[in-house]
Amino acid sequence: MLISRADRGLLANWWFTVDRVLLTTVLLLMALGVLFSMAASPPVAARLGLPDFHFFNRQLAYVAPSLMVLFATSLLDLRATRRVSLVIYCVGLALMVAAIMVGPEIKGAHRWIGIGPINLQPSEFVKPAFVVMAAWFLVEGDRSPGMPGLVIAWLLFLGFAAVLVKQPDFGQTGLVSLVFLSMLLLRGISWPSLAGLGGAGMALAFIAYESVPYVRSRVAGFMNPDKGDNFQIKTAMEAFENGGLLGTGPGGGVAKQILPDAHTDFVPAVIGEEFGFLALLVLLGLIASVVIRVLQRAKREADAFAALAMAGLATMFGLQASINLAVNTALIPAKGMTLPFISYGGSSLVATAFAMGLVLAMSRRRPEAVLPAGPVATTA
């Protein structure tokens, strides 16, 4: 049935106010994620003694809840996005602590916790919730001089980062730190403060290098490729070379037969080998279009909270994709970062849908929500 503009129901109001271009791009990325999971995951499942389509079926099973989360979140108003994010942040942080205490150890980390039949990675959900909460307090601190918004935002960040380091998950810690720094820059930060943050970041990176063996091993391997354990990165680079412009065709790739993380961190290598460089360019174009579209909407948004939150969520989405692709192309050491919507992982898929649902909710057309043409207003 067609939806009429005369209809004042919830669905009609949502349809005529939501950013349908952004929604379509997000849905297309989700569909591509399922397709590429079918291409990349069967050899990994076979090596583990599982049915060939074990990972594909599990990924497909998470599509429906992801769509429901995307739609339900996009219905929220600005106040509701803050309330939901506050709950997600608090509950998610508590589950992260529980994962450290009682969760299983997987590859030396305690990032997951079992909830019934579901193996959940709470940090994936805390990330977008943190961005919204940080934006809220940063803006409220500017609006109300008596409110310590900046201090609260810093406490939210430090609490989240401390638990991430404890798990440990240095890749996510770096990502969250960069996103928070970008939000501070958008809000406005003095050069001395920026220099202090940069110095603190370098000091923490040095401490991680000196005190965590696997971090030191990855950095040493990156700096000395011939001596370090760079099997996955070398295999990924060979896959890109083998795929060329048009690829070897579905099922014709070699990398997925030997890459342990072919369906997660190194899925771009599988895509490049079997579907070619052109397919990767299309995928990159879709990811970039999401980031650019959201930043454009944030630029014209009249509400400072919505503008800063959307910019933070777009930065998080874009940086995570960039880190994953940089690892696959040997530009940075291996980080264990998934490609949003494309890599296998139920928590990642649902959490990214939640993040994009928040963006769709904040970018919906509202009375007096868009700035008039002219100089761009800042979020401060």
C-alpha positions, 0 to 999 in steps of 0.5 A: 500500500502507498503511504499518503502525505495526508496520513498522520500516522507514525509510519507515514510521519517517519517515511516523509521525514527520514533521510531515505538516501542514507537509509537506502545506502545503509540497507545496501551495505547490510545486504552486501555484508550478507553476500560477502559473508557467503563468499568468505566464511565457508572455508573458515567454518570448514577448517574449524570442523563446522558446517560450511555455512555456519558463519553465514547462517549466523550472520543472516540470523542477525539481519532481522534484529539489526533491521528492527533496531535500525527502524526502532531507533530511527523513530526516536526524537532527540530527547529519547536518543539521549535517554536510550544512549544513557541506558545503553552506556550504563548497562553496556559498561557493566556488561564489559566489566562482567565480561572481564570477570566471568567472560570467556578468554578469546585470543587473550582478551575478555571482550565477550559475555554469554547471555543465553544462546547469544555471545555478546560484545558489549563494547560495540554498543557502548561506542555509539552510546558514548558518542551521543552522551559525550555530545549531550554533555559537551553541548549542555556544558556550553549552554549552561555555564554552571554545568560541568559538561566537559568534566562529565564528558571526560569522565564518560570517556575515561571510564569507557577507555579504562575498561577497554584497556583492561579487556584488553582492546587497544584498537577500540581504545584508539578508535574511541579516543580519536572520535572523542578528540574529533568531537572536542575539536568540533566543539572548540579546544585550545592548542595547549589542551590539544598538545596535552592530549596528544602527549598523553596519547603518545605516552599511553601508546608507549606504555602499551608497547612496553608492557603488552607483549602482543602489542610489541610483537605486532608493532615490531612485525610491522616495522620489520616485515621480514622478521615479524609474524605478518602472515595475514597481511602478506596473504591479504596483499597477495590476494589484492594482487591476484584479484586485479581489476575484476577479480577471480570470480566468486569461489575462485579466491585462494586467500580465504582458504588460508586466512584465519580471519578471512570472514572478519578482519580480512574480508576486504582481501577476499572481496578484492581477490574474488570481486576485484578492485572495482568492487572494492571501489564501489564498497568504499564509495558506499561507505564514504557516501554514508560519512559524507551524507551524515556530515553534510546533514550535521553541517546544516543541523540547527540543534547543536547536540544533534549536529555534534552527535551526528558528526561523532557517529559519522567519524566513528563509522568512517574511522573504523572502516579506514582502520580495517582497510589500512590493516588489509593494505599493510598501512598500519599494524594489525588492529583486530577492527571489523569493517562496519556492516561487512565483516562477520559478527552479530554484535558488530552488525546490530550495534552498527545498525543502532548507530545508524538508527541514531543518525537517522533519528537525529537527521529526520526533518523537524520544524526549524531543524535546518539552518538557513543558507549562509555561514555555517553555525558551529556546534559550540 
